[in-house]
Amino acid sequence: MKILVVEDEKELLASIGEGLELDGYYVDLVDNGTQALEMAQLEQYDLILLDLNLPGIDGLDLLRTLRAEHSETKVLILSARSSVSDRIVGLDAGADDYLIKPFAFGELEARIRT
């Protein structure tokens, strides 16, 4: 499985990337929305792990752009935005799942498997 991880917190980005690679996933890591959009348009990913608060293009705008381009790549939002309304907005924008930070890595692994 090929996963694009989009996260502006560099330590968290590296940690997620290392953990997923140990699990046997092929992982690309990006720390801003502009580069993430370019990569998502050029590469075929099975899953995008997407933070919402990003430099460049905001995560929600990136997600809406991908869905407007008819991308069917699964998207799991990883965000500290934890209110019910935040989760609804993310899911309505086209996310397949939403995981609130901080999260247990084991839960992230389980959500990726489903």
C-alpha beads as a LAMMPS data file, in Angstrom:
LAMMPS data file: protein, C-alpha beads

114 atoms
113 bonds

1 atom types
1 bond types

-500.0 500.0 xlo xhi
-500.0 500.0 ylo yhi
-500.0 500.0 zlo zhi

Masses

1 110.0

Atoms # bond

1 1 1 0.000 0.000 0.000
2 1 1 1.291 3.454 -0.940
3 1 1 0.522 6.242 1.551
4 1 1 1.041 10.009 1.344
5 1 1 1.457 11.553 4.801
6 1 1 0.780 15.306 4.930
7 1 1 1.736 16.838 8.283
8 1 1 3.466 20.135 9.091
9 1 1 4.756 19.054 12.526
10 1 1 8.094 17.603 11.444
11 1 1 8.595 15.286 14.441
12 1 1 5.113 13.809 14.077
13 1 1 5.598 13.489 10.313
14 1 1 8.846 11.558 10.818
15 1 1 7.328 9.379 13.541
16 1 1 4.306 8.419 11.436
17 1 1 6.530 7.749 8.439
18 1 1 8.909 5.518 10.390
19 1 1 6.074 3.563 11.979
20 1 1 4.301 2.972 8.692
21 1 1 7.509 1.915 6.947
22 1 1 8.132 -0.604 9.745
23 1 1 4.621 -1.918 9.056
24 1 1 5.660 -2.494 5.437
25 1 1 3.932 0.457 3.766
26 1 1 5.527 2.577 1.051
27 1 1 5.375 6.144 2.402
28 1 1 5.901 9.631 0.970
29 1 1 6.178 12.472 3.498
30 1 1 5.176 16.079 2.816
31 1 1 4.988 19.035 5.227
32 1 1 2.839 21.511 3.258
33 1 1 -0.398 21.567 1.313
34 1 1 1.000 22.889 -1.956
35 1 1 3.507 20.068 -2.381
36 1 1 0.928 17.531 -1.177
37 1 1 -1.520 18.573 -3.890
38 1 1 1.183 18.302 -6.563
39 1 1 2.193 14.829 -5.393
40 1 1 -1.404 13.633 -5.106
41 1 1 -2.050 14.776 -8.676
42 1 1 1.104 13.106 -10.053
43 1 1 1.240 9.854 -8.069
44 1 1 -1.273 7.102 -7.362
45 1 1 -1.782 6.680 -3.613
46 1 1 -3.960 4.159 -1.835
47 1 1 -4.362 6.494 1.144
48 1 1 -3.611 10.075 2.138
49 1 1 -3.146 10.895 5.826
50 1 1 -4.010 14.585 5.919
51 1 1 -3.493 17.240 8.571
52 1 1 -5.785 20.258 8.229
53 1 1 -3.587 23.104 9.491
54 1 1 -0.981 23.280 6.751
55 1 1 1.195 25.979 5.237
56 1 1 0.404 26.700 1.611
57 1 1 -2.919 25.085 0.814
58 1 1 -5.085 24.280 3.848
59 1 1 -5.948 20.605 4.294
60 1 1 -9.674 21.113 3.689
61 1 1 -9.016 23.066 0.492
62 1 1 -6.614 20.353 -0.653
63 1 1 -9.232 17.679 0.035
64 1 1 -11.977 19.605 -1.771
65 1 1 -9.675 20.112 -4.772
66 1 1 -8.894 16.399 -4.964
67 1 1 -12.568 15.465 -4.760
68 1 1 -13.477 18.078 -7.402
69 1 1 -10.901 16.384 -9.648
70 1 1 -12.744 13.097 -8.992
71 1 1 -9.910 11.574 -6.997
72 1 1 -11.133 8.452 -5.251
73 1 1 -8.014 8.067 -3.102
74 1 1 -9.011 7.345 0.475
75 1 1 -8.307 10.238 2.837
76 1 1 -7.948 9.963 6.602
77 1 1 -7.803 13.343 8.329
78 1 1 -5.429 13.638 11.293
79 1 1 -6.258 16.827 13.163
80 1 1 -6.274 18.535 16.540
81 1 1 -9.592 20.091 15.496
82 1 1 -11.740 17.947 17.728
83 1 1 -15.259 19.367 17.802
84 1 1 -18.131 17.452 16.279
85 1 1 -18.679 20.276 13.785
86 1 1 -15.003 20.092 12.701
87 1 1 -15.335 16.365 12.089
88 1 1 -18.570 16.832 10.152
89 1 1 -16.969 19.504 7.952
90 1 1 -14.026 17.205 7.222
91 1 1 -16.200 14.227 6.387
92 1 1 -18.566 16.348 4.280
93 1 1 -15.536 17.689 2.377
94 1 1 -14.841 14.129 1.275
95 1 1 -12.707 12.502 3.968
96 1 1 -13.227 8.795 4.499
97 1 1 -12.254 8.935 8.180
98 1 1 -11.191 11.444 10.833
99 1 1 -8.784 10.799 13.704
100 1 1 -8.273 13.376 16.441
101 1 1 -4.762 14.250 17.638
102 1 1 -3.208 13.141 19.838
103 1 1 -3.879 9.551 18.823
104 1 1 -2.470 6.133 19.600
105 1 1 -0.391 4.786 16.715
106 1 1 -2.133 1.428 17.084
107 1 1 -5.474 3.086 16.379
108 1 1 -4.052 4.730 13.268
109 1 1 -2.758 1.337 12.122
110 1 1 -6.189 -0.217 12.651
111 1 1 -7.928 2.527 10.684
112 1 1 -5.462 2.095 7.825
113 1 1 -6.163 -1.636 7.721
114 1 1 -9.932 -1.122 7.365

Bonds

1 1 1 2
2 1 2 3
3 1 3 4
4 1 4 5
5 1 5 6
6 1 6 7
7 1 7 8
8 1 8 9
9 1 9 10
10 1 10 11
11 1 11 12
12 1 12 13
13 1 13 14
14 1 14 15
15 1 15 16
16 1 16 17
17 1 17 18
18 1 18 19
19 1 19 20
20 1 20 21
21 1 21 22
22 1 22 23
23 1 23 24
24 1 24 25
25 1 25 26
26 1 26 27
27 1 27 28
28 1 28 29
29 1 29 30
30 1 30 31
31 1 31 32
32 1 32 33
33 1 33 34
34 1 34 35
35 1 35 36
36 1 36 37
37 1 37 38
38 1 38 39
39 1 39 40
40 1 40 41
41 1 41 42
42 1 42 43
43 1 43 44
44 1 44 45
45 1 45 46
46 1 46 47
47 1 47 48
48 1 48 49
49 1 49 50
50 1 50 51
51 1 51 52
52 1 52 53
53 1 53 54
54 1 54 55
55 1 55 56
56 1 56 57
57 1 57 58
58 1 58 59
59 1 59 60
60 1 60 61
61 1 61 62
62 1 62 63
63 1 63 64
64 1 64 65
65 1 65 66
66 1 66 67
67 1 67 68
68 1 68 69
69 1 69 70
70 1 70 71
71 1 71 72
72 1 72 73
73 1 73 74
74 1 74 75
75 1 75 76
76 1 76 77
77 1 77 78
78 1 78 79
79 1 79 80
80 1 80 81
81 1 81 82
82 1 82 83
83 1 83 84
84 1 84 85
85 1 85 86
86 1 86 87
87 1 87 88
88 1 88 89
89 1 89 90
90 1 90 91
91 1 91 92
92 1 92 93
93 1 93 94
94 1 94 95
95 1 95 96
96 1 96 97
97 1 97 98
98 1 98 99
99 1 99 100
100 1 100 101
101 1 101 102
102 1 102 103
103 1 103 104
104 1 104 105
105 1 105 106
106 1 106 107
107 1 107 108
108 1 108 109
109 1 109 110
110 1 110 111
111 1 111 112
112 1 112 113
113 1 113 114
